[in-house]
Amino acid sequence: MAEINRSHFNEEASTYDAIHSKLHERLTEEIQARLDWIGVEWANTDDDDDSSQDEDDDVDEPNESEDGPEKSPKSSQPRREVRLLDYACGTGMMTRALAPYTTQCVGIDISENMVAAYNSRAEYQGLSPDEMHAVVGDLAAADGPHPADLLVADPRLFDVATVGGGLHHFADPELAAERLARRLRPGGVLLVWDFAPHGPHATAHFRGSHTVLHHGLSEDRVRALFERAGVGEGFELVVLGSGVSPGHGHSHGHGHGHDGHGHDGHDGEPMRRQVFLARGQKAA
Ligand SMILES: C[S@@+](CC[C@H](N)C(=O)[O-])C[C@H]1O[C@@H](n2cnc3c(N)ncnc32)[C@H](O)[C@@H]1O
């Protein structure tokens, strides 16, 4: 299954962002509107900085000395280090949604072309690999993470781990969650987006149907998965409302509907897939 996913997403990488742009835009809005709900102590945000800045920012500060301006509270404020692990990162949708509130983003994906797309977007934004970088890997393999030393070289733990649209592709989502949870610091948060349970795809109209192992995940299953992995503290799942339409498909595969109703195929085959966000925390 892993190999099927790898080769499918290698083929999709160059068109992935264009096909899924609507869903990604919507998810980014939903995630950024829920920063408090996610529950990570984020790196300083613009809002934090505002408190140390006056409207007359460009007016000389009274405490300016002959040696030059003293450091304003803003510039002296050390940035809290917040590390994000984006698993099944693809081109980096979850990373980009949360990057403004973190200091380092590490992506992992089984598809080397997805990883290349993630890294070229990071480079294009002028970010160094220390700030944002993805590597090829599989934490979800039954016989152990591939490569075996994945993430071992850097023993630092993460503040937040994400899996965006990945769980339904994994043979064993529970195992993947356990391996991710091990990489979280105490109090760290696992954040997932995926599909609520839905009927099977019409294979003729959805090129990626062979990569999907789970036709959505129920709240009970997701809750149990978080709890078993040790990240069940404060578990919450929200089904996102109108306007979320998965963009799977090919030439006409952009979702047009609301509440997860869209059209997956040439003949308007209806699809009903609702997207949820779930979060839970590792015991501190
Ligand atoms: C639907 S895409 C989601 C990409 C991205 N997270 C997003 O939100 O747009 C699923 C991703 O899971 C990756 N994937 C599938 N199986 C995987 C596995 N066992 N380990 C790591 N990545 C995997 C695929 O290569 C693909 O990039």
The ligand as an ORCA input file, in Angstrom:
! r2SCAN-3c Opt
* xyz 0 1
  C      -4.065     13.705      0.492
  S      -2.325     14.002      0.619
  C      -2.265     15.216      1.886
  C      -1.069     16.132      1.785
  C      -1.052     17.285      2.758
  N      -0.861     16.866      4.112
  C      -2.294     18.146      2.673
  O      -2.952     18.372      3.701
  O      -2.619     18.615      1.575
  C      -1.755     12.549      1.420
  C      -0.244     12.500      1.560
  O       0.090     11.348      2.336
  C       1.303     10.832      1.837
  N       1.421      9.441      2.328
  C       0.654      8.383      2.025
  N       1.052      7.310      2.726
  C       2.096      7.708      3.502
  C       2.922      7.068      4.448
  N       2.791      5.785      4.751
  N       3.898      7.809      5.053
  C       4.070      9.122      4.750
  N       3.310      9.773      3.857
  C       2.335      9.080      3.249
  C       1.163     10.967      0.344
  O       2.391     10.875     -0.336
  C       0.512     12.349      0.249
  O       1.467     13.369      0.123
*
